[in-house]
Amino acid sequence: MRVLLISDLHANLPATQAVLADADAAGWDQVLVLGDLVGYGADPAEVIDAVRALSNATVIRGNHDKVASGIESPIDFNFVARQAAEWTAATLDADRARYLRELPRGPLALAVDGLDVAICHGAPFDEDYYIFDADDAAHALAASQAAITFCGHTHVQIAFREARAAGRPAVTPVDAERIDAGPGARILVNPGSVGQPRDGDPRAAYAVLDTAERIVTMHRVPYDIADAQRRIRDAGLHPSLAERLSVGR
Ligand code: ZN
């Protein structure tokens, strides 16, 4: 069974469409969405609708979903993010705002084709925590029971593997496009960001879990960045939100 992992779409419609077209071409059975459907980008309603239209989907909320739907104040956001969150809140109709507000908080523990999987936006112990390095990943894996834990939030496509050395867990980054989760090993995977990559690769990011093989593959898809940038400028959002898409930062 092929499970699609998407995160941090951030109201980027061209990137969302490119990822779904790429994933559809290879086929998939189930989709897990790790939050931040909105914020930064110019098409929050269209991206929410695209996610709602997915069959066999499990969706959790991200920090931008909370702020845009009024669950949390934007007090911890920088000026540009706050401005975008306020624009998003003003743009969304009541139905879509309610959809965001009612999204469940991570972590969620799921049995996916018999495999124990956990999904969270930031970390299993705190939905808003950023996991950047192996120390953070070790902390996250210690808080998760799952064989495979997925998180988003950093907009960096990255994976870590936990193996046992002399009875103690050791967590290291995995520099590969195919991450093997078994047997005996546990992994933590961030599929990267669909709508605003920050790992230096401007292409849209996602991942696919093959449950039979216990393998996660990382994917990058080119999309019409100029179109997304035009939409951001036309919406009157901060120009830096358009510019950063070119460089993936
Ligand atoms: Zn995000």
py3Dmol code that shows the C-alpha trace and the ligand (Angstrom):
import py3Dmol

protein = """\
ATOM      1  CA  MET A   1       0.000   0.000   0.000  1.00  0.00           C
ATOM      2  CA  ARG A   2       1.303   3.441  -0.980  1.00  0.00           C
ATOM      3  CA  VAL A   3       0.735   6.268   1.496  1.00  0.00           C
ATOM      4  CA  LEU A   4       1.240   9.855   0.413  1.00  0.00           C
ATOM      5  CA  LEU A   5       2.771  12.293   2.919  1.00  0.00           C
ATOM      6  CA  ILE A   6       2.267  16.005   2.377  1.00  0.00           C
ATOM      7  CA  SER A   7       2.922  18.931   4.704  1.00  0.00           C
ATOM      8  CA  ASP A   8       3.184  22.711   4.831  1.00  0.00           C
ATOM      9  CA  LEU A   9       1.190  23.449   1.682  1.00  0.00           C
ATOM     10  CA  HIS A  10       0.871  27.072   2.780  1.00  0.00           C
ATOM     11  CA  ALA A  11      -1.850  28.125   0.346  1.00  0.00           C
ATOM     12  CA  ASN A  12       0.435  27.533  -2.639  1.00  0.00           C
ATOM     13  CA  LEU A  13      -2.039  26.231  -5.238  1.00  0.00           C
ATOM     14  CA  PRO A  14       0.370  25.659  -8.179  1.00  0.00           C
ATOM     15  CA  ALA A  15       2.696  23.632  -5.912  1.00  0.00           C
ATOM     16  CA  THR A  16      -0.215  21.653  -4.435  1.00  0.00           C
ATOM     17  CA  GLN A  17      -1.548  20.812  -7.887  1.00  0.00           C
ATOM     18  CA  ALA A  18       1.903  19.776  -9.132  1.00  0.00           C
ATOM     19  CA  VAL A  19       2.472  17.466  -6.161  1.00  0.00           C
ATOM     20  CA  LEU A  20      -0.950  15.831  -6.481  1.00  0.00           C
ATOM     21  CA  ALA A  21      -0.509  15.346 -10.231  1.00  0.00           C
ATOM     22  CA  ASP A  22       2.914  13.771  -9.695  1.00  0.00           C
ATOM     23  CA  ALA A  23       1.606  11.515  -6.910  1.00  0.00           C
ATOM     24  CA  ASP A  24      -1.519  10.569  -8.870  1.00  0.00           C
ATOM     25  CA  ALA A  25       0.615   9.480 -11.829  1.00  0.00           C
ATOM     26  CA  ALA A  26       2.370   6.875  -9.660  1.00  0.00           C
ATOM     27  CA  GLY A  27      -0.806   6.015  -7.729  1.00  0.00           C
ATOM     28  CA  TRP A  28      -1.505   6.032  -4.003  1.00  0.00           C
ATOM     29  CA  ASP A  29      -4.020   4.506  -1.557  1.00  0.00           C
ATOM     30  CA  GLN A  30      -4.057   6.802   1.461  1.00  0.00           C
ATOM     31  CA  VAL A  31      -2.826  10.299   2.287  1.00  0.00           C
ATOM     32  CA  LEU A  32      -1.566  11.846   5.523  1.00  0.00           C
ATOM     33  CA  VAL A  33      -1.465  15.665   5.693  1.00  0.00           C
ATOM     34  CA  LEU A  34       0.795  17.068   8.420  1.00  0.00           C
ATOM     35  CA  GLY A  35      -0.685  20.550   8.723  1.00  0.00           C
ATOM     36  CA  ASP A  36      -0.164  24.156   7.646  1.00  0.00           C
ATOM     37  CA  LEU A  37      -2.586  24.099   4.749  1.00  0.00           C
ATOM     38  CA  VAL A  38      -2.647  27.908   4.810  1.00  0.00           C
ATOM     39  CA  GLY A  39      -0.472  30.907   5.617  1.00  0.00           C
ATOM     40  CA  TYR A  40       2.089  32.724   3.398  1.00  0.00           C
ATOM     41  CA  GLY A  41       0.446  31.825   0.073  1.00  0.00           C
ATOM     42  CA  ALA A  42      -2.343  33.456  -1.919  1.00  0.00           C
ATOM     43  CA  ASP A  43      -4.865  30.608  -2.330  1.00  0.00           C
ATOM     44  CA  PRO A  44      -5.975  29.353   1.093  1.00  0.00           C
ATOM     45  CA  ALA A  45      -9.543  28.487   0.014  1.00  0.00           C
ATOM     46  CA  GLU A  46      -8.427  26.549  -3.073  1.00  0.00           C
ATOM     47  CA  VAL A  47      -5.758  24.608  -1.149  1.00  0.00           C
ATOM     48  CA  ILE A  48      -8.218  23.743   1.651  1.00  0.00           C
ATOM     49  CA  ASP A  49     -10.666  22.537  -1.018  1.00  0.00           C
ATOM     50  CA  ALA A  50      -7.955  20.443  -2.695  1.00  0.00           C
ATOM     51  CA  VAL A  51      -7.151  18.744   0.636  1.00  0.00           C
ATOM     52  CA  ARG A  52     -10.827  18.196   1.456  1.00  0.00           C
ATOM     53  CA  ALA A  53     -11.295  16.540  -1.931  1.00  0.00           C
ATOM     54  CA  LEU A  54      -8.636  13.889  -1.210  1.00  0.00           C
ATOM     55  CA  SER A  55     -10.009  10.431  -0.568  1.00  0.00           C
ATOM     56  CA  ASN A  56      -8.840   8.336   2.385  1.00  0.00           C
ATOM     57  CA  ALA A  57      -7.139  11.341   3.997  1.00  0.00           C
ATOM     58  CA  THR A  58      -6.068  12.037   7.573  1.00  0.00           C
ATOM     59  CA  VAL A  59      -5.294  15.702   8.231  1.00  0.00           C
ATOM     60  CA  ILE A  60      -3.862  17.354  11.348  1.00  0.00           C
ATOM     61  CA  ARG A  61      -3.493  21.051  12.075  1.00  0.00           C
ATOM     62  CA  GLY A  62      -0.367  23.198  11.920  1.00  0.00           C
ATOM     63  CA  ASN A  63       0.465  26.409  13.729  1.00  0.00           C
ATOM     64  CA  HIS A  64      -0.623  28.567  10.771  1.00  0.00           C
ATOM     65  CA  ASP A  65      -3.979  26.745  10.620  1.00  0.00           C
ATOM     66  CA  LYS A  66      -4.520  27.589  14.290  1.00  0.00           C
ATOM     67  CA  VAL A  67      -3.715  31.274  13.845  1.00  0.00           C
ATOM     68  CA  ALA A  68      -5.650  31.724  10.579  1.00  0.00           C
ATOM     69  CA  SER A  69      -8.757  30.125  12.118  1.00  0.00           C
ATOM     70  CA  GLY A  70      -8.605  32.107  15.356  1.00  0.00           C
ATOM     71  CA  ILE A  71      -7.566  29.323  17.760  1.00  0.00           C
ATOM     72  CA  GLU A  72      -4.317  31.084  18.585  1.00  0.00           C
ATOM     73  CA  SER A  73      -3.095  34.663  18.395  1.00  0.00           C
ATOM     74  CA  PRO A  74      -0.243  35.476  15.982  1.00  0.00           C
ATOM     75  CA  ILE A  75       1.821  36.917  18.856  1.00  0.00           C
ATOM     76  CA  ASP A  76       4.707  34.468  18.256  1.00  0.00           C
ATOM     77  CA  PHE A  77       4.778  35.138  14.493  1.00  0.00           C
ATOM     78  CA  ASN A  78       7.207  37.539  12.852  1.00  0.00           C
ATOM     79  CA  PHE A  79       5.787  40.582  11.077  1.00  0.00           C
ATOM     80  CA  VAL A  80       5.496  39.003   7.629  1.00  0.00           C
ATOM     81  CA  ALA A  81       3.936  35.777   8.924  1.00  0.00           C
ATOM     82  CA  ARG A  82       1.498  37.718  11.104  1.00  0.00           C
ATOM     83  CA  GLN A  83       0.458  39.929   8.194  1.00  0.00           C
ATOM     84  CA  ALA A  84      -0.111  36.827   6.033  1.00  0.00           C
ATOM     85  CA  ALA A  85      -2.089  35.103   8.822  1.00  0.00           C
ATOM     86  CA  GLU A  86      -4.315  38.162   9.247  1.00  0.00           C
ATOM     87  CA  TRP A  87      -4.855  38.350   5.472  1.00  0.00           C
ATOM     88  CA  THR A  88      -5.724  34.620   5.449  1.00  0.00           C
ATOM     89  CA  ALA A  89      -8.189  34.989   8.343  1.00  0.00           C
ATOM     90  CA  ALA A  90      -9.893  37.872   6.542  1.00  0.00           C
ATOM     91  CA  THR A  91     -10.028  35.919   3.260  1.00  0.00           C
ATOM     92  CA  LEU A  92     -11.497  32.637   4.527  1.00  0.00           C
ATOM     93  CA  ASP A  93     -15.250  32.129   4.686  1.00  0.00           C
ATOM     94  CA  ALA A  94     -16.890  30.687   7.812  1.00  0.00           C
ATOM     95  CA  ASP A  95     -17.073  27.132   6.477  1.00  0.00           C
ATOM     96  CA  ARG A  96     -13.391  26.867   5.596  1.00  0.00           C
ATOM     97  CA  ALA A  97     -12.334  28.624   8.819  1.00  0.00           C
ATOM     98  CA  ARG A  98     -14.393  26.061  10.765  1.00  0.00           C
ATOM     99  CA  TYR A  99     -12.733  23.228   8.826  1.00  0.00           C
ATOM    100  CA  LEU A 100      -9.296  24.498   9.933  1.00  0.00           C
ATOM    101  CA  ARG A 101     -10.462  25.071  13.496  1.00  0.00           C
ATOM    102  CA  GLU A 102     -11.753  21.510  13.790  1.00  0.00           C
ATOM    103  CA  LEU A 103      -8.617  19.807  12.457  1.00  0.00           C
ATOM    104  CA  PRO A 104      -7.200  17.458  15.099  1.00  0.00           C
ATOM    105  CA  ARG A 105      -4.006  18.236  16.987  1.00  0.00           C
ATOM    106  CA  GLY A 106      -1.056  15.912  16.488  1.00  0.00           C
ATOM    107  CA  PRO A 107       0.378  13.525  17.326  1.00  0.00           C
ATOM    108  CA  LEU A 108      -2.059  10.982  15.954  1.00  0.00           C
ATOM    109  CA  ALA A 109      -1.202   7.294  16.215  1.00  0.00           C
ATOM    110  CA  LEU A 110      -2.444   5.321  13.219  1.00  0.00           C
ATOM    111  CA  ALA A 111      -2.321   1.714  12.113  1.00  0.00           C
ATOM    112  CA  VAL A 112      -1.628   1.970   8.396  1.00  0.00           C
ATOM    113  CA  ASP A 113      -1.869  -1.399   6.679  1.00  0.00           C
ATOM    114  CA  GLY A 114      -0.766  -3.013   9.952  1.00  0.00           C
ATOM    115  CA  LEU A 115       2.180  -0.640  10.418  1.00  0.00           C
ATOM    116  CA  ASP A 116       2.354   1.632  13.486  1.00  0.00           C
ATOM    117  CA  VAL A 117       2.660   5.194  12.207  1.00  0.00           C
ATOM    118  CA  ALA A 118       2.521   8.498  14.085  1.00  0.00           C
ATOM    119  CA  ILE A 119       1.940  11.894  12.500  1.00  0.00           C
ATOM    120  CA  CYS A 120       2.564  15.304  14.010  1.00  0.00           C
ATOM    121  CA  HIS A 121       3.080  18.828  12.730  1.00  0.00           C
ATOM    122  CA  GLY A 122       6.135  19.754  14.825  1.00  0.00           C
ATOM    123  CA  ALA A 123       7.095  16.987  17.271  1.00  0.00           C
ATOM    124  CA  PRO A 124       5.288  14.161  19.108  1.00  0.00           C
ATOM    125  CA  PHE A 125       5.778  15.984  22.435  1.00  0.00           C
ATOM    126  CA  ASP A 126       4.831  19.471  21.175  1.00  0.00           C
ATOM    127  CA  GLU A 127       2.934  20.214  17.964  1.00  0.00           C
ATOM    128  CA  ASP A 128       4.794  23.523  17.563  1.00  0.00           C
ATOM    129  CA  TYR A 129       8.369  22.283  18.212  1.00  0.00           C
ATOM    130  CA  TYR A 130      10.894  22.328  15.331  1.00  0.00           C
ATOM    131  CA  ILE A 131      12.980  19.187  14.755  1.00  0.00           C
ATOM    132  CA  PHE A 132      16.167  20.186  12.965  1.00  0.00           C
ATOM    133  CA  ASP A 133      18.937  17.857  14.150  1.00  0.00           C
ATOM    134  CA  ALA A 134      19.646  14.364  15.458  1.00  0.00           C
ATOM    135  CA  ASP A 135      19.294  15.451  19.106  1.00  0.00           C
ATOM    136  CA  ASP A 136      15.797  16.798  18.428  1.00  0.00           C
ATOM    137  CA  ALA A 137      14.987  13.651  16.441  1.00  0.00           C
ATOM    138  CA  ALA A 138      16.145  11.414  19.327  1.00  0.00           C
ATOM    139  CA  HIS A 139      13.909  13.387  21.687  1.00  0.00           C
ATOM    140  CA  ALA A 140      11.012  12.992  19.240  1.00  0.00           C
ATOM    141  CA  LEU A 141      11.542   9.263  18.748  1.00  0.00           C
ATOM    142  CA  ALA A 142      11.748   8.738  22.513  1.00  0.00           C
ATOM    143  CA  ALA A 143       8.276  10.315  22.722  1.00  0.00           C
ATOM    144  CA  SER A 144       6.825   8.147  19.937  1.00  0.00           C
ATOM    145  CA  GLN A 145       5.896   4.467  20.055  1.00  0.00           C
ATOM    146  CA  ALA A 146       5.526   4.186  16.290  1.00  0.00           C
ATOM    147  CA  ALA A 147       7.812   2.362  13.869  1.00  0.00           C
ATOM    148  CA  ILE A 148       7.579   5.368  11.574  1.00  0.00           C
ATOM    149  CA  THR A 149       6.979   8.916  12.784  1.00  0.00           C
ATOM    150  CA  PHE A 150       6.257  11.716  10.348  1.00  0.00           C
ATOM    151  CA  CYS A 151       6.579  15.396  11.164  1.00  0.00           C
ATOM    152  CA  GLY A 152       6.590  18.646   9.185  1.00  0.00           C
ATOM    153  CA  HIS A 153       6.901  22.288  10.324  1.00  0.00           C
ATOM    154  CA  THR A 154      10.579  22.976   9.443  1.00  0.00           C
ATOM    155  CA  HIS A 155       9.983  22.884   5.670  1.00  0.00           C
ATOM    156  CA  VAL A 156      13.161  20.797   5.385  1.00  0.00           C
ATOM    157  CA  GLN A 157      12.972  17.356   3.763  1.00  0.00           C
ATOM    158  CA  ILE A 158      14.986  15.156   6.102  1.00  0.00           C
ATOM    159  CA  ALA A 159      15.012  11.738   7.765  1.00  0.00           C
ATOM    160  CA  PHE A 160      16.559  10.129  10.841  1.00  0.00           C
ATOM    161  CA  ARG A 161      16.996   6.473  11.784  1.00  0.00           C
ATOM    162  CA  GLU A 162      17.113   5.010  15.276  1.00  0.00           C
ATOM    163  CA  ALA A 163      19.182   1.870  15.666  1.00  0.00           C
ATOM    164  CA  ARG A 164      20.225   0.095  18.851  1.00  0.00           C
ATOM    165  CA  ALA A 165      23.905   0.064  19.712  1.00  0.00           C
ATOM    166  CA  ALA A 166      24.903  -1.794  22.908  1.00  0.00           C
ATOM    167  CA  GLY A 167      21.264  -1.704  24.002  1.00  0.00           C
ATOM    168  CA  ARG A 168      20.959   2.082  23.662  1.00  0.00           C
ATOM    169  CA  PRO A 169      19.138   3.916  20.886  1.00  0.00           C
ATOM    170  CA  ALA A 170      21.366   5.910  18.544  1.00  0.00           C
ATOM    171  CA  VAL A 171      19.761   8.385  16.138  1.00  0.00           C
ATOM    172  CA  THR A 172      21.489   9.531  12.956  1.00  0.00           C
ATOM    173  CA  PRO A 173      20.418  11.486   9.874  1.00  0.00           C
ATOM    174  CA  VAL A 174      19.775   9.402   6.758  1.00  0.00           C
ATOM    175  CA  ASP A 175      21.112  10.963   3.580  1.00  0.00           C
ATOM    176  CA  ALA A 176      19.114   8.990   1.030  1.00  0.00           C
ATOM    177  CA  GLU A 177      16.045   9.249  -1.121  1.00  0.00           C
ATOM    178  CA  ARG A 178      14.908   5.798   0.095  1.00  0.00           C
ATOM    179  CA  ILE A 179      14.687   5.363   3.859  1.00  0.00           C
ATOM    180  CA  ASP A 180      14.441   1.802   5.100  1.00  0.00           C
ATOM    181  CA  ALA A 181      12.436   1.344   8.327  1.00  0.00           C
ATOM    182  CA  GLY A 182      13.006  -2.187   9.124  1.00  0.00           C
ATOM    183  CA  PRO A 183      13.282  -4.557  10.660  1.00  0.00           C
ATOM    184  CA  GLY A 184      14.268  -3.400  14.128  1.00  0.00           C
ATOM    185  CA  ALA A 185      14.917   0.189  13.137  1.00  0.00           C
ATOM    186  CA  ARG A 186      12.582   3.133  13.677  1.00  0.00           C
ATOM    187  CA  ILE A 187      12.585   6.237  11.533  1.00  0.00           C
ATOM    188  CA  LEU A 188      11.486   9.856  11.725  1.00  0.00           C
ATOM    189  CA  VAL A 189      10.726  11.474   8.382  1.00  0.00           C
ATOM    190  CA  ASN A 190       9.891  15.040   7.409  1.00  0.00           C
ATOM    191  CA  PRO A 191       8.503  14.961   3.853  1.00  0.00           C
ATOM    192  CA  GLY A 192       9.447  18.620   3.395  1.00  0.00           C
ATOM    193  CA  SER A 193       7.137  21.441   2.356  1.00  0.00           C
ATOM    194  CA  VAL A 194       4.807  21.448  -0.619  1.00  0.00           C
ATOM    195  CA  GLY A 195       4.292  25.190  -0.696  1.00  0.00           C
ATOM    196  CA  GLN A 196       7.366  26.881   0.757  1.00  0.00           C
ATOM    197  CA  PRO A 197      10.506  24.694   0.801  1.00  0.00           C
ATOM    198  CA  ARG A 198      13.341  26.053   2.962  1.00  0.00           C
ATOM    199  CA  ASP A 199      16.064  23.487   2.312  1.00  0.00           C
ATOM    200  CA  GLY A 200      17.588  25.281  -0.660  1.00  0.00           C
ATOM    201  CA  ASP A 201      15.669  23.262  -3.241  1.00  0.00           C
ATOM    202  CA  PRO A 202      12.754  25.353  -4.557  1.00  0.00           C
ATOM    203  CA  ARG A 203      10.884  22.342  -5.951  1.00  0.00           C
ATOM    204  CA  ALA A 204       7.767  21.187  -4.081  1.00  0.00           C
ATOM    205  CA  ALA A 205       8.453  18.321  -1.659  1.00  0.00           C
ATOM    206  CA  TYR A 206       6.535  15.240  -0.557  1.00  0.00           C
ATOM    207  CA  ALA A 207       7.143  11.625   0.454  1.00  0.00           C
ATOM    208  CA  VAL A 208       5.587   8.206  -0.107  1.00  0.00           C
ATOM    209  CA  LEU A 209       5.492   5.320   2.371  1.00  0.00           C
ATOM    210  CA  ASP A 210       5.379   1.814   0.942  1.00  0.00           C
ATOM    211  CA  THR A 211       3.924  -0.190   3.838  1.00  0.00           C
ATOM    212  CA  ALA A 212       4.814  -3.631   2.430  1.00  0.00           C
ATOM    213  CA  GLU A 213       8.478  -2.697   1.943  1.00  0.00           C
ATOM    214  CA  ARG A 214       8.607  -0.417   5.030  1.00  0.00           C
ATOM    215  CA  ILE A 215      10.367   2.126   2.846  1.00  0.00           C
ATOM    216  CA  VAL A 216       9.799   5.877   2.587  1.00  0.00           C
ATOM    217  CA  THR A 217      10.839   7.604  -0.638  1.00  0.00           C
ATOM    218  CA  MET A 218      11.457  11.350  -0.885  1.00  0.00           C
ATOM    219  CA  HIS A 219      10.146  13.248  -3.899  1.00  0.00           C
ATOM    220  CA  ARG A 220      10.679  16.712  -5.418  1.00  0.00           C
ATOM    221  CA  VAL A 221       8.493  18.197  -8.129  1.00  0.00           C
ATOM    222  CA  PRO A 222       9.087  21.292 -10.240  1.00  0.00           C
ATOM    223  CA  TYR A 223       6.091  23.610 -10.399  1.00  0.00           C
ATOM    224  CA  ASP A 224       5.195  27.010 -11.845  1.00  0.00           C
ATOM    225  CA  ILE A 225       6.923  29.186  -9.230  1.00  0.00           C
ATOM    226  CA  ALA A 226       6.319  32.366 -11.273  1.00  0.00           C
ATOM    227  CA  ASP A 227       2.580  31.683 -11.135  1.00  0.00           C
ATOM    228  CA  ALA A 228       2.643  31.272  -7.333  1.00  0.00           C
ATOM    229  CA  GLN A 229       4.691  34.476  -7.034  1.00  0.00           C
ATOM    230  CA  ARG A 230       2.270  36.409  -9.238  1.00  0.00           C
ATOM    231  CA  ARG A 231      -0.644  35.271  -7.077  1.00  0.00           C
ATOM    232  CA  ILE A 232       1.148  36.411  -3.893  1.00  0.00           C
ATOM    233  CA  ARG A 233       1.909  39.852  -5.361  1.00  0.00           C
ATOM    234  CA  ASP A 234      -1.622  40.238  -6.770  1.00  0.00           C
ATOM    235  CA  ALA A 235      -3.074  39.416  -3.338  1.00  0.00           C
ATOM    236  CA  GLY A 236      -1.014  42.232  -1.811  1.00  0.00           C
ATOM    237  CA  LEU A 237       0.934  39.874   0.445  1.00  0.00           C
ATOM    238  CA  HIS A 238       4.500  40.791   1.441  1.00  0.00           C
ATOM    239  CA  PRO A 239       6.819  40.528  -1.618  1.00  0.00           C
ATOM    240  CA  SER A 240       9.409  38.540   0.364  1.00  0.00           C
ATOM    241  CA  LEU A 241       6.902  35.667   0.425  1.00  0.00           C
ATOM    242  CA  ALA A 242       7.069  35.558  -3.362  1.00  0.00           C
ATOM    243  CA  GLU A 243      10.840  36.042  -3.603  1.00  0.00           C
ATOM    244  CA  ARG A 244      11.758  33.228  -1.207  1.00  0.00           C
ATOM    245  CA  LEU A 245       9.975  30.646  -3.384  1.00  0.00           C
ATOM    246  CA  SER A 246      12.631  31.112  -6.124  1.00  0.00           C
ATOM    247  CA  VAL A 247      15.449  30.050  -3.855  1.00  0.00           C
ATOM    248  CA  GLY A 248      13.687  27.585  -1.548  1.00  0.00           C
ATOM    249  CA  ARG A 249      14.552  29.506   1.630  1.00  0.00           C
TER     250      ARG A 249
END
"""
ligand_1 = """\
1
ZN
Zn 4.745 25.596 7.895
"""
view = py3Dmol.view(width=600, height=400)
view.addModel(protein, "pdb")
view.setStyle({"model": 0}, {"cartoon": {"style": "trace"}})
view.addModel(ligand_1, "xyz")
view.setStyle({"model": 1}, {"stick": {}})
view.zoomTo()
view.show()
